[in-house]
Structures are given as C-alpha cells and as structure tokens.
Amino acid sequence: MIVLKMRLLFIIIFIFDEQIYAQSIGFIKGVDISILYQVEQNGGVFYENGIEKDPIEIFKDHGVNAVRLKLWHTP
C-alpha cells in the first residue's frame, strides 16, 4: 500500500512539474495510466529495448508530460 501511495505521489508531482513545462513550450503529450496498477498486479511487465523498465520512466523518457488518472470506487 505504501508503494502505491508513493507511486501516486510521484505521478502527481510529475504531472504538475511537467504541466508547467508543457505550457511553456505549448505541447502536451499524455497517456492514460488509470489501469496501470491493475496491469502490474496481474503480471504485466513493461520493456524498453528488451530491458524490463518502470512504465512511468518509459513514458517520461519518451516525452510524456501529462497523465490522466481515473479513480474508480464502489458507491
């Protein structure tokens, strides 16, 4: 649970930092990571050039500067 909270905190900081940068250059390049945690919990692994890597780092390395994170809950 702590890992999930730390990951979400990293994502939030990443979003705000990169949003300011994106506004200064005029381009926003984004991804939807709403089910990323679920994919990883079910064995999903992400690779770049044949090397296992954190998907957030892959996105960042490829210029992604905004993410959409939908939260689901049972009402």
mmCIF file of the N, C-alpha and C atoms, coordinates in Angstrom:
data_MODEL
# 
_entry.id   MODEL 
# 
loop_
_atom_site.group_PDB 
_atom_site.id 
_atom_site.type_symbol 
_atom_site.label_atom_id 
_atom_site.label_alt_id 
_atom_site.label_comp_id 
_atom_site.label_asym_id 
_atom_site.label_entity_id 
_atom_site.label_seq_id 
_atom_site.pdbx_PDB_ins_code 
_atom_site.Cartn_x 
_atom_site.Cartn_y 
_atom_site.Cartn_z 
_atom_site.occupancy 
_atom_site.B_iso_or_equiv 
_atom_site.pdbx_formal_charge 
_atom_site.auth_seq_id 
_atom_site.auth_comp_id 
_atom_site.auth_asym_id 
_atom_site.auth_atom_id 
_atom_site.pdbx_PDB_model_num 
ATOM 1   N N  . MET A 1 1  ? 0.824   -1.193 0.000   1.00 0.00 ? 1  MET A N  1 
ATOM 2   C CA . MET A 1 1  ? 0.000   0.000  0.000   1.00 0.00 ? 1  MET A CA 1 
ATOM 3   C C  . MET A 1 1  ? 0.869   1.257  0.000   1.00 0.00 ? 1  MET A C  1 
ATOM 4   N N  . ILE A 1 2  ? 1.964   1.218  0.763   1.00 0.00 ? 2  ILE A N  1 
ATOM 5   C CA . ILE A 1 2  ? 2.860   2.376  0.811   1.00 0.00 ? 2  ILE A CA 1 
ATOM 6   C C  . ILE A 1 2  ? 3.476   2.621  -0.559  1.00 0.00 ? 2  ILE A C  1 
ATOM 7   N N  . VAL A 1 3  ? 3.798   1.524  -1.267  1.00 0.00 ? 3  VAL A N  1 
ATOM 8   C CA . VAL A 1 3  ? 4.383   1.655  -2.600  1.00 0.00 ? 3  VAL A CA 1 
ATOM 9   C C  . VAL A 1 3  ? 3.391   2.337  -3.533  1.00 0.00 ? 3  VAL A C  1 
ATOM 10  N N  . LEU A 1 4  ? 2.114   1.952  -3.442  1.00 0.00 ? 4  LEU A N  1 
ATOM 11  C CA . LEU A 1 4  ? 1.086   2.567  -4.276  1.00 0.00 ? 4  LEU A CA 1 
ATOM 12  C C  . LEU A 1 4  ? 0.953   4.053  -3.963  1.00 0.00 ? 4  LEU A C  1 
ATOM 13  N N  . LYS A 1 5  ? 0.962   4.407  -2.677  1.00 0.00 ? 5  LYS A N  1 
ATOM 14  C CA . LYS A 1 5  ? 0.845   5.811  -2.288  1.00 0.00 ? 5  LYS A CA 1 
ATOM 15  C C  . LYS A 1 5  ? 2.047   6.618  -2.779  1.00 0.00 ? 5  LYS A C  1 
ATOM 16  N N  . MET A 1 6  ? 3.241   6.038  -2.653  1.00 0.00 ? 6  MET A N  1 
ATOM 17  C CA . MET A 1 6  ? 4.449   6.727  -3.119  1.00 0.00 ? 6  MET A CA 1 
ATOM 18  C C  . MET A 1 6  ? 4.412   6.903  -4.627  1.00 0.00 ? 6  MET A C  1 
ATOM 19  N N  . ARG A 1 7  ? 3.935   5.880  -5.333  1.00 0.00 ? 7  ARG A N  1 
ATOM 20  C CA . ARG A 1 7  ? 3.840   5.946  -6.791  1.00 0.00 ? 7  ARG A CA 1 
ATOM 21  C C  . ARG A 1 7  ? 2.857   7.043  -7.218  1.00 0.00 ? 7  ARG A C  1 
ATOM 22  N N  . LEU A 1 8  ? 1.703   7.106  -6.522  1.00 0.00 ? 8  LEU A N  1 
ATOM 23  C CA . LEU A 1 8  ? 0.723   8.145  -6.842  1.00 0.00 ? 8  LEU A CA 1 
ATOM 24  C C  . LEU A 1 8  ? 1.273   9.531  -6.546  1.00 0.00 ? 8  LEU A C  1 
ATOM 25  N N  . LEU A 1 9  ? 2.008   9.668  -5.453  1.00 0.00 ? 9  LEU A N  1 
ATOM 26  C CA . LEU A 1 9  ? 2.628   10.946 -5.127  1.00 0.00 ? 9  LEU A CA 1 
ATOM 27  C C  . LEU A 1 9  ? 3.625   11.343 -6.210  1.00 0.00 ? 9  LEU A C  1 
ATOM 28  N N  . PHE A 1 10 ? 4.439   10.382 -6.665  1.00 0.00 ? 10 PHE A N  1 
ATOM 29  C CA . PHE A 1 10 ? 5.394   10.644 -7.741  1.00 0.00 ? 10 PHE A CA 1 
ATOM 30  C C  . PHE A 1 10 ? 4.667   11.099 -9.002  1.00 0.00 ? 10 PHE A C  1 
ATOM 31  N N  . ILE A 1 11 ? 3.559   10.427 -9.317  1.00 0.00 ? 11 ILE A N  1 
ATOM 32  C CA . ILE A 1 11 ? 2.796   10.773 -10.517 1.00 0.00 ? 11 ILE A CA 1 
ATOM 33  C C  . ILE A 1 11 ? 2.237   12.185 -10.401 1.00 0.00 ? 11 ILE A C  1 
ATOM 34  N N  . ILE A 1 12 ? 1.697   12.530 -9.236  1.00 0.00 ? 12 ILE A N  1 
ATOM 35  C CA . ILE A 1 12 ? 1.121   13.865 -9.046  1.00 0.00 ? 12 ILE A CA 1 
ATOM 36  C C  . ILE A 1 12 ? 2.200   14.939 -9.184  1.00 0.00 ? 12 ILE A C  1 
ATOM 37  N N  . ILE A 1 13 ? 3.346   14.715 -8.548  1.00 0.00 ? 13 ILE A N  1 
ATOM 38  C CA . ILE A 1 13 ? 4.449   15.681 -8.669  1.00 0.00 ? 13 ILE A CA 1 
ATOM 39  C C  . ILE A 1 13 ? 4.895   15.775 -10.117 1.00 0.00 ? 13 ILE A C  1 
ATOM 40  N N  . PHE A 1 14 ? 5.010   14.638 -10.779 1.00 0.00 ? 14 PHE A N  1 
ATOM 41  C CA . PHE A 1 14 ? 5.415   14.582 -12.184 1.00 0.00 ? 14 PHE A CA 1 
ATOM 42  C C  . PHE A 1 14 ? 4.435   15.376 -13.051 1.00 0.00 ? 14 PHE A C  1 
ATOM 43  N N  . ILE A 1 15 ? 3.136   15.203 -12.796 1.00 0.00 ? 15 ILE A N  1 
ATOM 44  C CA . ILE A 1 15 ? 2.110   15.892 -13.597 1.00 0.00 ? 15 ILE A CA 1 
ATOM 45  C C  . ILE A 1 15 ? 2.259   17.400 -13.456 1.00 0.00 ? 15 ILE A C  1 
ATOM 46  N N  . PHE A 1 16 ? 2.309   17.912 -12.231 1.00 0.00 ? 16 PHE A N  1 
ATOM 47  C CA . PHE A 1 16 ? 2.357   19.354 -12.038 1.00 0.00 ? 16 PHE A CA 1 
ATOM 48  C C  . PHE A 1 16 ? 3.657   19.958 -12.553 1.00 0.00 ? 16 PHE A C  1 
ATOM 49  N N  . ASP A 1 17 ? 4.762   19.282 -12.327 1.00 0.00 ? 17 ASP A N  1 
ATOM 50  C CA . ASP A 1 17 ? 6.044   19.767 -12.819 1.00 0.00 ? 17 ASP A CA 1 
ATOM 51  C C  . ASP A 1 17 ? 6.048   19.814 -14.343 1.00 0.00 ? 17 ASP A C  1 
ATOM 52  N N  . GLU A 1 18 ? 5.578   18.756 -14.961 1.00 0.00 ? 18 GLU A N  1 
ATOM 53  C CA . GLU A 1 18 ? 5.595   18.677 -16.417 1.00 0.00 ? 18 GLU A CA 1 
ATOM 54  C C  . GLU A 1 18 ? 4.518   19.549 -17.051 1.00 0.00 ? 18 GLU A C  1 
ATOM 55  N N  . GLN A 1 19 ? 3.403   19.778 -16.371 1.00 0.00 ? 19 GLN A N  1 
ATOM 56  C CA . GLN A 1 19 ? 2.362   20.657 -16.912 1.00 0.00 ? 19 GLN A CA 1 
ATOM 57  C C  . GLN A 1 19 ? 2.889   22.078 -17.067 1.00 0.00 ? 19 GLN A C  1 
ATOM 58  N N  . ILE A 1 20 ? 3.632   22.541 -16.089 1.00 0.00 ? 20 ILE A N  1 
ATOM 59  C CA . ILE A 1 20 ? 4.218   23.887 -16.173 1.00 0.00 ? 20 ILE A CA 1 
ATOM 60  C C  . ILE A 1 20 ? 5.177   23.947 -17.349 1.00 0.00 ? 20 ILE A C  1 
ATOM 61  N N  . TYR A 1 21 ? 6.002   22.912 -17.502 1.00 0.00 ? 21 TYR A N  1 
ATOM 62  C CA . TYR A 1 21 ? 6.940   22.849 -18.626 1.00 0.00 ? 21 TYR A CA 1 
ATOM 63  C C  . TYR A 1 21 ? 6.179   22.788 -19.951 1.00 0.00 ? 21 TYR A C  1 
ATOM 64  N N  . ALA A 1 22 ? 5.125   21.966 -20.013 1.00 0.00 ? 22 ALA A N  1 
ATOM 65  C CA . ALA A 1 22 ? 4.358   21.820 -21.251 1.00 0.00 ? 22 ALA A CA 1 
ATOM 66  C C  . ALA A 1 22 ? 3.718   23.141 -21.657 1.00 0.00 ? 22 ALA A C  1 
ATOM 67  N N  . GLN A 1 23 ? 3.228   23.888 -20.698 1.00 0.00 ? 23 GLN A N  1 
ATOM 68  C CA . GLN A 1 23 ? 2.605   25.166 -21.011 1.00 0.00 ? 23 GLN A CA 1 
ATOM 69  C C  . GLN A 1 23 ? 3.629   26.147 -21.570 1.00 0.00 ? 23 GLN A C  1 
ATOM 70  N N  . SER A 1 24 ? 4.864   26.049 -21.113 1.00 0.00 ? 24 SER A N  1 
ATOM 71  C CA . SER A 1 24 ? 5.875   26.982 -21.592 1.00 0.00 ? 24 SER A CA 1 
ATOM 72  C C  . SER A 1 24 ? 6.297   26.670 -23.025 1.00 0.00 ? 24 SER A C  1 
ATOM 73  N N  . ILE A 1 25 ? 6.217   25.400 -23.450 1.00 0.00 ? 25 ILE A N  1 
ATOM 74  C CA . ILE A 1 25 ? 6.601   25.057 -24.816 1.00 0.00 ? 25 ILE A CA 1 
ATOM 75  C C  . ILE A 1 25 ? 5.408   24.907 -25.738 1.00 0.00 ? 25 ILE A C  1 
ATOM 76  N N  . GLY A 1 26 ? 4.196   24.823 -25.169 1.00 0.00 ? 26 GLY A N  1 
ATOM 77  C CA . GLY A 1 26 ? 2.993   24.779 -25.977 1.00 0.00 ? 26 GLY A CA 1 
ATOM 78  C C  . GLY A 1 26 ? 2.549   23.404 -26.441 1.00 0.00 ? 26 GLY A C  1 
ATOM 79  N N  . PHE A 1 27 ? 3.195   22.324 -26.045 1.00 0.00 ? 27 PHE A N  1 
ATOM 80  C CA . PHE A 1 27 ? 2.795   20.987 -26.451 1.00 0.00 ? 27 PHE A CA 1 
ATOM 81  C C  . PHE A 1 27 ? 2.564   20.121 -25.223 1.00 0.00 ? 27 PHE A C  1 
ATOM 82  N N  . ILE A 1 28 ? 1.521   19.314 -25.292 1.00 0.00 ? 28 ILE A N  1 
ATOM 83  C CA . ILE A 1 28 ? 1.240   18.366 -24.226 1.00 0.00 ? 28 ILE A CA 1 
ATOM 84  C C  . ILE A 1 28 ? 1.185   16.981 -24.858 1.00 0.00 ? 28 ILE A C  1 
ATOM 85  N N  . LYS A 1 29 ? 1.944   16.072 -24.303 1.00 0.00 ? 29 LYS A N  1 
ATOM 86  C CA . LYS A 1 29 ? 1.989   14.698 -24.781 1.00 0.00 ? 29 LYS A CA 1 
ATOM 87  C C  . LYS A 1 29 ? 1.596   13.822 -23.600 1.00 0.00 ? 29 LYS A C  1 
ATOM 88  N N  . GLY A 1 30 ? 0.432   13.173 -23.667 1.00 0.00 ? 30 GLY A N  1 
ATOM 89  C CA . GLY A 1 30 ? -0.070  12.475 -22.499 1.00 0.00 ? 30 GLY A CA 1 
ATOM 90  C C  . GLY A 1 30 ? -0.461  11.033 -22.722 1.00 0.00 ? 30 GLY A C  1 
ATOM 91  N N  . VAL A 1 31 ? -0.654  10.334 -21.602 1.00 0.00 ? 31 VAL A N  1 
ATOM 92  C CA . VAL A 1 31 ? -1.099  8.946  -21.594 1.00 0.00 ? 31 VAL A CA 1 
ATOM 93  C C  . VAL A 1 31 ? -2.132  8.752  -20.491 1.00 0.00 ? 31 VAL A C  1 
ATOM 94  N N  . ASP A 1 32 ? -2.954  7.719  -20.638 1.00 0.00 ? 32 ASP A N  1 
ATOM 95  C CA . ASP A 1 32 ? -3.917  7.340  -19.612 1.00 0.00 ? 32 ASP A CA 1 
ATOM 96  C C  . ASP A 1 32 ? -3.321  6.171  -18.834 1.00 0.00 ? 32 ASP A C  1 
ATOM 97  N N  . ILE A 1 33 ? -3.060  6.369  -17.565 1.00 0.00 ? 33 ILE A N  1 
ATOM 98  C CA . ILE A 1 33 ? -2.471  5.308  -16.751 1.00 0.00 ? 33 ILE A CA 1 
ATOM 99  C C  . ILE A 1 33 ? -3.452  4.798  -15.699 1.00 0.00 ? 33 ILE A C  1 
ATOM 100 N N  . SER A 1 34 ? -4.734  4.924  -15.975 1.00 0.00 ? 34 SER A N  1 
ATOM 101 C CA . SER A 1 34 ? -5.754  4.572  -14.998 1.00 0.00 ? 34 SER A CA 1 
ATOM 102 C C  . SER A 1 34 ? -5.700  3.121  -14.545 1.00 0.00 ? 34 SER A C  1 
ATOM 103 N N  . ILE A 1 35 ? -5.359  2.185  -15.427 1.00 0.00 ? 35 ILE A N  1 
ATOM 104 C CA . ILE A 1 35 ? -5.329  0.782  -15.026 1.00 0.00 ? 35 ILE A CA 1 
ATOM 105 C C  . ILE A 1 35 ? -3.910  0.231  -14.937 1.00 0.00 ? 35 ILE A C  1 
ATOM 106 N N  . LEU A 1 36 ? -2.928  1.103  -14.922 1.00 0.00 ? 36 LEU A N  1 
ATOM 107 C CA . LEU A 1 36 ? -1.537  0.663  -14.864 1.00 0.00 ? 36 LEU A CA 1 
ATOM 108 C C  . LEU A 1 36 ? -1.266  -0.208 -13.636 1.00 0.00 ? 36 LEU A C  1 
ATOM 109 N N  . TYR A 1 37 ? -1.743  0.198  -12.473 1.00 0.00 ? 37 TYR A N  1 
ATOM 110 C CA . TYR A 1 37 ? -1.529  -0.573 -11.253 1.00 0.00 ? 37 TYR A CA 1 
ATOM 111 C C  . TYR A 1 37 ? -2.138  -1.967 -11.384 1.00 0.00 ? 37 TYR A C  1 
ATOM 112 N N  . GLN A 1 38 ? -3.356  -2.043 -11.926 1.00 0.00 ? 38 GLN A N  1 
ATOM 113 C CA . GLN A 1 38 ? -4.034  -3.328 -12.091 1.00 0.00 ? 38 GLN A CA 1 
ATOM 114 C C  . GLN A 1 38 ? -3.271  -4.221 -13.065 1.00 0.00 ? 38 GLN A C  1 
ATOM 115 N N  . VAL A 1 39 ? -2.765  -3.662 -14.137 1.00 0.00 ? 39 VAL A N  1 
ATOM 116 C CA . VAL A 1 39 ? -1.976  -4.434 -15.101 1.00 0.00 ? 39 VAL A CA 1 
ATOM 117 C C  . VAL A 1 39 ? -0.740  -5.012 -14.428 1.00 0.00 ? 39 VAL A C  1 
ATOM 118 N N  . GLU A 1 40 ? -0.049  -4.197 -13.646 1.00 0.00 ? 40 GLU A N  1 
ATOM 119 C CA . GLU A 1 40 ? 1.157   -4.666 -12.958 1.00 0.00 ? 40 GLU A CA 1 
ATOM 120 C C  . GLU A 1 40 ? 0.829   -5.735 -11.912 1.00 0.00 ? 40 GLU A C  1 
ATOM 121 N N  . GLN A 1 41 ? -0.298  -5.590 -11.204 1.00 0.00 ? 41 GLN A N  1 
ATOM 122 C CA . GLN A 1 41 ? -0.696  -6.564 -10.200 1.00 0.00 ? 41 GLN A CA 1 
ATOM 123 C C  . GLN A 1 41 ? -1.058  -7.914 -10.820 1.00 0.00 ? 41 GLN A C  1 
ATOM 124 N N  . ASN A 1 42 ? -1.464  -7.902 -12.080 1.00 0.00 ? 42 ASN A N  1 
ATOM 125 C CA . ASN A 1 42 ? -1.820  -9.134 -12.784 1.00 0.00 ? 42 ASN A CA 1 
ATOM 126 C C  . ASN A 1 42 ? -0.678  -9.671 -13.633 1.00 0.00 ? 42 ASN A C  1 
ATOM 127 N N  . GLY A 1 43 ? 0.531   -9.219 -13.348 1.00 0.00 ? 43 GLY A N  1 
ATOM 128 C CA . GLY A 1 43 ? 1.705   -9.782 -14.008 1.00 0.00 ? 43 GLY A CA 1 
ATOM 129 C C  . GLY A 1 43 ? 2.208   -9.020 -15.215 1.00 0.00 ? 43 GLY A C  1 
ATOM 130 N N  . GLY A 1 44 ? 1.621   -7.885 -15.518 1.00 0.00 ? 44 GLY A N  1 
ATOM 131 C CA . GLY A 1 44 ? 2.080   -7.084 -16.654 1.00 0.00 ? 44 GLY A CA 1 
ATOM 132 C C  . GLY A 1 44 ? 3.480   -6.551 -16.423 1.00 0.00 ? 44 GLY A C  1 
ATOM 133 N N  . VAL A 1 45 ? 4.334   -6.701 -17.420 1.00 0.00 ? 45 VAL A N  1 
ATOM 134 C CA . VAL A 1 45 ? 5.713   -6.235 -17.334 1.00 0.00 ? 45 VAL A CA 1 
ATOM 135 C C  . VAL A 1 45 ? 5.975   -5.364 -18.560 1.00 0.00 ? 45 VAL A C  1 
ATOM 136 N N  . PHE A 1 46 ? 6.715   -4.307 -18.387 1.00 0.00 ? 46 PHE A N  1 
ATOM 137 C CA . PHE A 1 46 ? 6.982   -3.372 -19.464 1.00 0.00 ? 46 PHE A CA 1 
ATOM 138 C C  . PHE A 1 46 ? 8.469   -3.385 -19.806 1.00 0.00 ? 46 PHE A C  1 
ATOM 139 N N  . TYR A 1 47 ? 8.745   -3.361 -21.091 1.00 0.00 ? 47 TYR A N  1 
ATOM 140 C CA . TYR A 1 47 ? 10.122  -3.436 -21.570 1.00 0.00 ? 47 TYR A CA 1 
ATOM 141 C C  . TYR A 1 47 ? 10.421  -2.285 -22.515 1.00 0.00 ? 47 TYR A C  1 
ATOM 142 N N  . GLU A 1 48 ? 11.665  -1.867 -22.508 1.00 0.00 ? 48 GLU A N  1 
ATOM 143 C CA . GLU A 1 48 ? 12.161  -0.915 -23.497 1.00 0.00 ? 48 GLU A CA 1 
ATOM 144 C C  . GLU A 1 48 ? 13.488  -1.459 -24.002 1.00 0.00 ? 48 GLU A C  1 
ATOM 145 N N  . ASN A 1 49 ? 13.568  -1.689 -25.292 1.00 0.00 ? 49 ASN A N  1 
ATOM 146 C CA . ASN A 1 49 ? 14.764  -2.285 -25.913 1.00 0.00 ? 49 ASN A CA 1 
ATOM 147 C C  . ASN A 1 49 ? 15.145  -3.609 -25.257 1.00 0.00 ? 49 ASN A C  1 
ATOM 148 N N  . GLY A 1 50 ? 14.138  -4.410 -24.916 1.00 0.00 ? 50 GLY A N  1 
ATOM 149 C CA . GLY A 1 50 ? 14.378  -5.722 -24.335 1.00 0.00 ? 50 GLY A CA 1 
ATOM 150 C C  . GLY A 1 50 ? 14.752  -5.730 -22.869 1.00 0.00 ? 50 GLY A C  1 
ATOM 151 N N  . ILE A 1 51 ? 14.750  -4.570 -22.228 1.00 0.00 ? 51 ILE A N  1 
ATOM 152 C CA . ILE A 1 51 ? 15.109  -4.463 -20.813 1.00 0.00 ? 51 ILE A CA 1 
ATOM 153 C C  . ILE A 1 51 ? 13.862  -4.070 -20.022 1.00 0.00 ? 51 ILE A C  1 
ATOM 154 N N  . GLU A 1 52 ? 13.585  -4.827 -18.960 1.00 0.00 ? 52 GLU A N  1 
ATOM 155 C CA . GLU A 1 52 ? 12.433  -4.504 -18.119 1.00 0.00 ? 52 GLU A CA 1 
ATOM 156 C C  . GLU A 1 52 ? 12.636  -3.147 -17.475 1.00 0.00 ? 52 GLU A C  1 
ATOM 157 N N  . LYS A 1 53 ? 11.577  -2.318 -17.532 1.00 0.00 ? 53 LYS A N  1 
ATOM 158 C CA . LYS A 1 53 ? 11.691  -0.952 -17.029 1.00 0.00 ? 53 LYS A CA 1 
ATOM 159 C C  . LYS A 1 53 ? 10.347  -0.492 -16.475 1.00 0.00 ? 53 LYS A C  1 
ATOM 160 N N  . ASP A 1 54 ? 10.391  0.430  -15.528 1.00 0.00 ? 54 ASP A N  1 
ATOM 161 C CA . ASP A 1 54 ? 9.172   1.003  -14.966 1.00 0.00 ? 54 ASP A CA 1 
ATOM 162 C C  . ASP A 1 54 ? 8.430   1.778  -16.059 1.00 0.00 ? 54 ASP A C  1 
ATOM 163 N N  . PRO A 1 55 ? 7.128   1.540  -16.227 1.00 0.00 ? 55 PRO A N  1 
ATOM 164 C CA . PRO A 1 55 ? 6.391   2.220  -17.301 1.00 0.00 ? 55 PRO A CA 1 
ATOM 165 C C  . PRO A 1 55 ? 6.381   3.748  -17.183 1.00 0.00 ? 55 PRO A C  1 
ATOM 166 N N  . ILE A 1 56 ? 6.366   4.256  -15.959 1.00 0.00 ? 56 ILE A N  1 
ATOM 167 C CA . ILE A 1 56 ? 6.391   5.711  -15.780 1.00 0.00 ? 56 ILE A CA 1 
ATOM 168 C C  . ILE A 1 56 ? 7.691   6.285  -16.330 1.00 0.00 ? 56 ILE A C  1 
ATOM 169 N N  . GLU A 1 57 ? 8.790   5.586  -16.092 1.00 0.00 ? 57 GLU A N  1 
ATOM 170 C CA . GLU A 1 57 ? 10.082  6.029  -16.629 1.00 0.00 ? 57 GLU A CA 1 
ATOM 171 C C  . GLU A 1 57 ? 10.100  5.950  -18.154 1.00 0.00 ? 57 GLU A C  1 
ATOM 172 N N  . ILE A 1 58 ? 9.484   4.914  -18.715 1.00 0.00 ? 58 ILE A N  1 
ATOM 173 C CA . ILE A 1 58 ? 9.407   4.798  -20.175 1.00 0.00 ? 58 ILE A CA 1 
ATOM 174 C C  . ILE A 1 58 ? 8.648   5.990  -20.742 1.00 0.00 ? 58 ILE A C  1 
ATOM 175 N N  . PHE A 1 59 ? 7.506   6.302  -20.137 1.00 0.00 ? 59 PHE A N  1 
ATOM 176 C CA . PHE A 1 59 ? 6.716   7.443  -20.611 1.00 0.00 ? 59 PHE A CA 1 
ATOM 177 C C  . PHE A 1 59 ? 7.523   8.735  -20.530 1.00 0.00 ? 59 PHE A C  1 
ATOM 178 N N  . LYS A 1 60 ? 8.166   8.942  -19.395 1.00 0.00 ? 60 LYS A N  1 
ATOM 179 C CA . LYS A 1 60 ? 8.945   10.161 -19.195 1.00 0.00 ? 60 LYS A CA 1 
ATOM 180 C C  . LYS A 1 60 ? 10.085  10.263 -20.210 1.00 0.00 ? 60 LYS A C  1 
ATOM 181 N N  . ASP A 1 61 ? 10.773  9.139  -20.445 1.00 0.00 ? 61 ASP A N  1 
ATOM 182 C CA . ASP A 1 61 ? 11.881  9.121  -21.400 1.00 0.00 ? 61 ASP A CA 1 
ATOM 183 C C  . ASP A 1 61 ? 11.436  9.428  -22.825 1.00 0.00 ? 61 ASP A C  1 
ATOM 184 N N  . HIS A 1 62 ? 10.154  9.189  -23.116 1.00 0.00 ? 62 HIS A N  1 
ATOM 185 C CA . HIS A 1 62 ? 9.644   9.425  -24.462 1.00 0.00 ? 62 HIS A CA 1 
ATOM 186 C C  . HIS A 1 62 ? 8.847   10.724 -24.571 1.00 0.00 ? 62 HIS A C  1 
ATOM 187 N N  . GLY A 1 63 ? 9.026   11.603 -23.610 1.00 0.00 ? 63 GLY A N  1 
ATOM 188 C CA . GLY A 1 63 ? 8.459   12.940 -23.711 1.00 0.00 ? 63 GLY A CA 1 
ATOM 189 C C  . GLY A 1 63 ? 7.053   13.124 -23.184 1.00 0.00 ? 63 GLY A C  1 
ATOM 190 N N  . VAL A 1 64 ? 6.486   12.129 -22.520 1.00 0.00 ? 64 VAL A N  1 
ATOM 191 C CA . VAL A 1 64 ? 5.152   12.288 -21.955 1.00 0.00 ? 64 VAL A CA 1 
ATOM 192 C C  . VAL A 1 64 ? 5.233   13.305 -20.826 1.00 0.00 ? 64 VAL A C  1 
ATOM 193 N N  . ASN A 1 65 ? 4.359   14.305 -20.886 1.00 0.00 ? 65 ASN A N  1 
ATOM 194 C CA . ASN A 1 65 ? 4.400   15.356 -19.871 1.00 0.00 ? 65 ASN A CA 1 
ATOM 195 C C  . ASN A 1 65 ? 3.058   15.588 -19.195 1.00 0.00 ? 65 ASN A C  1 
ATOM 196 N N  . ALA A 1 66 ? 2.098   14.667 -19.446 1.00 0.00 ? 66 ALA A N  1 
ATOM 197 C CA . ALA A 1 66 ? 0.802   14.756 -18.779 1.00 0.00 ? 66 ALA A CA 1 
ATOM 198 C C  . ALA A 1 66 ? 0.198   13.359 -18.717 1.00 0.00 ? 66 ALA A C  1 
ATOM 199 N N  . VAL A 1 67 ? -0.491  13.058 -17.616 1.00 0.00 ? 67 VAL A N  1 
ATOM 200 C CA . VAL A 1 67 ? -1.172  11.772 -17.488 1.00 0.00 ? 67 VAL A CA 1 
ATOM 201 C C  . VAL A 1 67 ? -2.603  11.997 -17.048 1.00 0.00 ? 67 VAL A C  1 
ATOM 202 N N  . ARG A 1 68 ? -3.452  11.035 -17.418 1.00 0.00 ? 68 ARG A N  1 
ATOM 203 C CA . ARG A 1 68 ? -4.835  11.035 -16.929 1.00 0.00 ? 68 ARG A CA 1 
ATOM 204 C C  . ARG A 1 68 ? -4.952  9.844  -15.992 1.00 0.00 ? 68 ARG A C  1 
ATOM 205 N N  . LEU A 1 69 ? -5.462  10.092 -14.816 1.00 0.00 ? 69 LEU A N  1 
ATOM 206 C CA . LEU A 1 69 ? -5.617  9.038  -13.817 1.00 0.00 ? 69 LEU A CA 1 
ATOM 207 C C  . LEU A 1 69 ? -7.056  9.059  -13.331 1.00 0.00 ? 69 LEU A C  1 
ATOM 208 N N  . LYS A 1 70 ? -7.839  8.088  -13.782 1.00 0.00 ? 70 LYS A N  1 
ATOM 209 C CA . LYS A 1 70 ? -9.234  7.968  -13.331 1.00 0.00 ? 70 LYS A CA 1 
ATOM 210 C C  . LYS A 1 70 ? -9.248  7.087  -12.101 1.00 0.00 ? 70 LYS A C  1 
ATOM 211 N N  . LEU A 1 71 ? -10.026 7.454  -11.109 1.00 0.00 ? 71 LEU A N  1 
ATOM 212 C CA . LEU A 1 71 ? -10.164 6.661  -9.898  1.00 0.00 ? 71 LEU A CA 1 
ATOM 213 C C  . LEU A 1 71 ? -11.575 6.088  -9.865  1.00 0.00 ? 71 LEU A C  1 
ATOM 214 N N  . TRP A 1 72 ? -11.668 4.764  -9.659  1.00 0.00 ? 72 TRP A N  1 
ATOM 215 C CA . TRP A 1 72 ? -12.962 4.109  -9.567  1.00 0.00 ? 72 TRP A CA 1 
ATOM 216 C C  . TRP A 1 72 ? -13.245 3.768  -8.119  1.00 0.00 ? 72 TRP A C  1 
ATOM 217 N N  . HIS A 1 73 ? -14.521 3.795  -7.771  1.00 0.00 ? 73 HIS A N  1 
ATOM 218 C CA . HIS A 1 73 ? -14.916 3.380  -6.444  1.00 0.00 ? 73 HIS A CA 1 
ATOM 219 C C  . HIS A 1 73 ? -16.312 2.791  -6.531  1.00 0.00 ? 73 HIS A C  1 
ATOM 220 N N  . THR A 1 74 ? -16.664 2.011  -5.530  1.00 0.00 ? 74 THR A N  1 
ATOM 221 C CA . THR A 1 74 ? -17.989 1.425  -5.478  1.00 0.00 ? 74 THR A CA 1 
ATOM 222 C C  . THR A 1 74 ? -18.862 2.330  -4.630  1.00 0.00 ? 74 THR A C  1 
ATOM 223 N N  . PRO A 1 75 ? -19.884 2.925  -5.243  1.00 0.00 ? 75 PRO A N  1 
ATOM 224 C CA . PRO A 1 75 ? -20.732 3.845  -4.454  1.00 0.00 ? 75 PRO A CA 1 
ATOM 225 C C  . PRO A 1 75 ? -21.604 3.103  -3.454  1.00 0.00 ? 75 PRO A C  1 
# 
